[in-house]
Amino acid sequence: MAERLADHKVIHMNRAKIIAFSALASFGLSACGNSDVDESSGEAQTTLANDAPEVAAKLESSYDGTVAKPGAPFSVSYKIIGTPIVGSPVTIDLLVTSTLGSEPVTVSYRINDASAMMFHEAQPSQVRMRPADNEDFVKQQVMVIPQREGRLYLNVGASVETESGSMSSMMAIPIQVGSGGRKLEENGELQLDEDGEAIRVLTPE
């Protein structure tokens, strides 16, 4: 009888050890699982941050073209929505990319020849925006109204205020209206000056 009681106690002790061991094993596996999730989440966030500069490049490829001055801190990609028609508003999507990171960018617009093109009445002359986190670009839309056919230019300026002063650049966005060029009423040809603005250079007749 005493031997049976002893065997019964041993069985109970073995069962208790097995249950305790199983509980510890389950807890350990659960902890390892949580650790793996946290690490993979951190890796995903790191990858997202590292891939951020590539976002602007991918966006640029979906635009009609990109203009930039050599060594300038800004570039402008543009996309003309629809077909420009004389007298009708036309919308231009802009992607302004900055090498200065997430500093706020002031984007301004100018038309040198009012007889060629004008701004829509609701179009502001400039805006100031800060790029989103982990991005180095801002998006804008500009609405202009062509006044004649030919190759027209919208001057887009970008500037950033830094501790050492203001850094800015001006770029000319070409807009083709109609199939032909303008019958010149004046001598000269359209060129871009050192600031990237569209100007007419007189040539001998």
N, C-alpha and C positions, 0 to 999 in steps of 0.2 A: 504493500500500500504506500509506503514511504517512497519507494522507487518510482511509482506511478505519479505521485505528486511532484517529485523532482523533475521527471520528464515533462510534465504539464507546464511547469514554470519555465523550463528551458525553451519549450515551443513558443510560449507567450513572449519571452524575451527576444527570440529570433524574429518573430513577427514584428515586434516593436522596432527593432533595428532596421528591418527591411522598409517599413513605412517611413521611418525617419530618413533613411538614405534616399528613398524615392522622392521625398519632399525636397531634400537638399538638391538633388539632381535637377528636378523641375525648376527650382528657383534659379539655379546656375544657368540653365539653358535659356530661361526667360531673360535673365540679365544680359547674356551674350546677344540675344536677339535684339534687345533694345539698343545695345551698343552699336550693332551693325547698322541699324536704321539711322542712328544719329550721325555715324560716320558717312554713310551714303548721302544723307541730306547735306552735310557740310561739303562733300565733294561736288554735289550738284550746284550749290551756291558758288563755290570757287570757280567751277567751270563757266557758270553764267557770267561772272565778273570778268574772267579772262577772255571770253568770247565777245564781250561788249564792243570793242573797237571794230570787230568784223561786221557788226550790224549796219553801220553807216555804209560800208562798202557794198553790202548786199542791196541796200536801199538805192544807192546810186545807180546800180545796174538797171533798175526799173524806170529810170528817168531818161529823157531825150538826150541829155548831154550834161557835161560838167565844165564850168569855167573857173580858172584860178590863175593868179599871178605867181610866177616863180618865187619861192621863198616866203610868200604871204601866209599869215596864220589862218586864213579862211579859204574855203572853196564853196561854190554854189552849184548844186545840181538842179536842173529845171525840167519841168514837163508841162507842155502846153495842152490844155484840155480842149478837145474839139478842133475845129478849123477856124482860124482867125478871119473875120469878115469885116470890111469897112463899115463903121457905124454900129457894130454890135459888140457888147462886152465879151471879153475873153478872159478866162481864168488861167493863171499860171501857178502850178505847184512848185514850191521852192524847198530845197533841203540845204540848209547852211551848216557846214561842218567846220568846227573850230579845233585847232591844235592846242588850245588853252584849257582843255578839259571842260568842267562844268561851270565855268564862270559865266555870269549873265551876258548875253549878246544883244546889242542894239542893231536891229536890221532896218535900214532906211531905203527909200525908193526915190528915183529922180528920172524925169523925162526931159531931155535937153531941147527937143523940137516939139513944141505944142501943136504945130500944124501936122505933125505925123501921127501923134498918139496922145491920149489924155487919160487921166485916172478916172475910174468910176467914182461917183460922188461919195460913196460910202467907204472908199479906200483910205485908210490912214497913211500918212507920209512915213511913219516909222513906228516900230514896236520894240519892246525890250522883253526878252524871255530868258529863262534859265533852262539849260538842258536837263532832262530827267536824270535820275541817279544812274550811274554807270554808262551814261551816253555822252557823246561829244558833238551832238547836232541838235538843231531846232527845225521845225517845219513851219512853213508859212504859205499863205495863198494871197496872190495879188490879182486884182481885177483892173484891166485897162481896156480902152476903146480905141481901136485903130481909126485913123482919119484918112488914110490913103493906103494904096497898095505898095508893095516893095518890102525890102528888108529893114525892119525897124528895131530899135534897141531900147531895152529897159535897163537902166543903171541900178544895180543893187549894191548897197554898202553894208559892211558888217564891222562892228567895232566892239572892243572890250576894254574896260577901265582896269588897269593893273596898278600895283604899287609904284612901278617905275614910269607910269604914264599911260596914255591911250594907244592901243594898237588897232589899226583899221585897214580896210582894203575896199576898193570899189571895183565891181565887175559888171560887164555888159552882157545882158541876156538877149540873144537874137530872136526876133519874132518875124516870121515870113508871112506876109499877107498877100494873097493872090499868087498867081503863077509867075508874074513878071516883075521886074524892078521898076522903080519910079523913073519916068522921063525927066531927066534932070533939068530943073529950071535954073540951076546955078552951076558954075564950074566946080570941078573937084570930085573926089571920091571919099567914101566913108571909111574911116580908120579908127583905131582905138589909141587914145593918148597914153601917157605913162601911168596914169591913174586908172586905166581900164575903161574910161568913158568914151562913148561914141562921139567922134568929131568929124567934120568935113575938112579935108585937106585940099586946098586949091592947087590946080595943076595948069600948066600952060595950055592954051587952046591950040 
